[in-house]
Amino acid sequence: MLIKELEDQVGARLFNRTTRSLTLTDAGRRLQPVAESIVGELRTLGAVLDGSESAVRSRLRVAATPMISASLLPDVVRGFAQTHPQVQVHLADVEVGTVRQHVLEGEADIGLGFFVKPAVGLSRQPLCKFRLMRISPPVAGQGGLAVSQPWSSLKSMPLVSLPSDNPIQVVIEKQLSQLGRVHDERPRMNLMGTIIGMVRAGRGHAVIPSFALEECLRQGLAVAMLREPVTYLDLYLVSKRGTQPKPAALAFAAALKRAAASLPS
């Protein structure tokens, strides 16, 4: 049927047909090289498309907040590349609102952040917990991890904080309110890396999650885990609601859990 339609299109008979044989006509022989070329191009196109789909399957796009990206993920990405060399991890280090946007708009397969409240259109999966800690300028030039301190130790300390609507800061403010420090004036920085730098420069103390412990120690800060009460923050993996995370995303999440478990708490 398809051959008959092709003959109608070109206006010539392409095959001599008998009950026992099928041979090319002169017109069919002239058309044969063109037909073979078209079939070859179609096969090439199919291979290209298959390759593109394979590339999509082997690419994992991760959106995470800057400090998570800088302090926790480099070692995770390195280890994941060794165990899953077929997967290319593309990391976008963006603020928490943009993490949400990237996932919702399909620009990221998964997002990582401290999503204290459920977000519309996203599914949350808790990955690991990080303890809140106090960071302070070095004392007599000496930093390091000290014994834990009660929240009450912050009562009269000058503080540097994240914006009050930041999900991490919302949890911190809940504890500070017990000390009567609800609306006190203090410098507020958008990025945790800036807060660490300000503390190093002696501009105050700060409360941040323990995933930044290694960076704080590297910069020579004095660090103490907070107690009374011991307070943890959940790091969440978020994905677009109604979609199933890729197997690579689940493997990456497992690697992140292992890395977080090795941190002091």
Buried (B, 14 or more C-beta within 10 A) or exposed (E): EEEEEBBEEEEBBBBEEEEEEEEEBEBBEEBEEEEEEEEEEEEEEEEEEEEEEEEEEBBBBBBBBBBBBBBBBEBBBEBBEEEBEEBEBEBBBBBBEBBBBBBBEEBBBBBBBBBBEEBEEBBBEEBBBBBBBBBBBBEEEEBEBBEBBEBEBBEEEEBBBBEEEBBBBBBBBEBBEEBEBEEEEEBBBEBBBBBBBBBBEEBBBBBBBBBBBBBBBEBEBBBBBBBEEEBBBBBBBBBBBEEEBBEBBBBBBEBBBEBBEEBEB
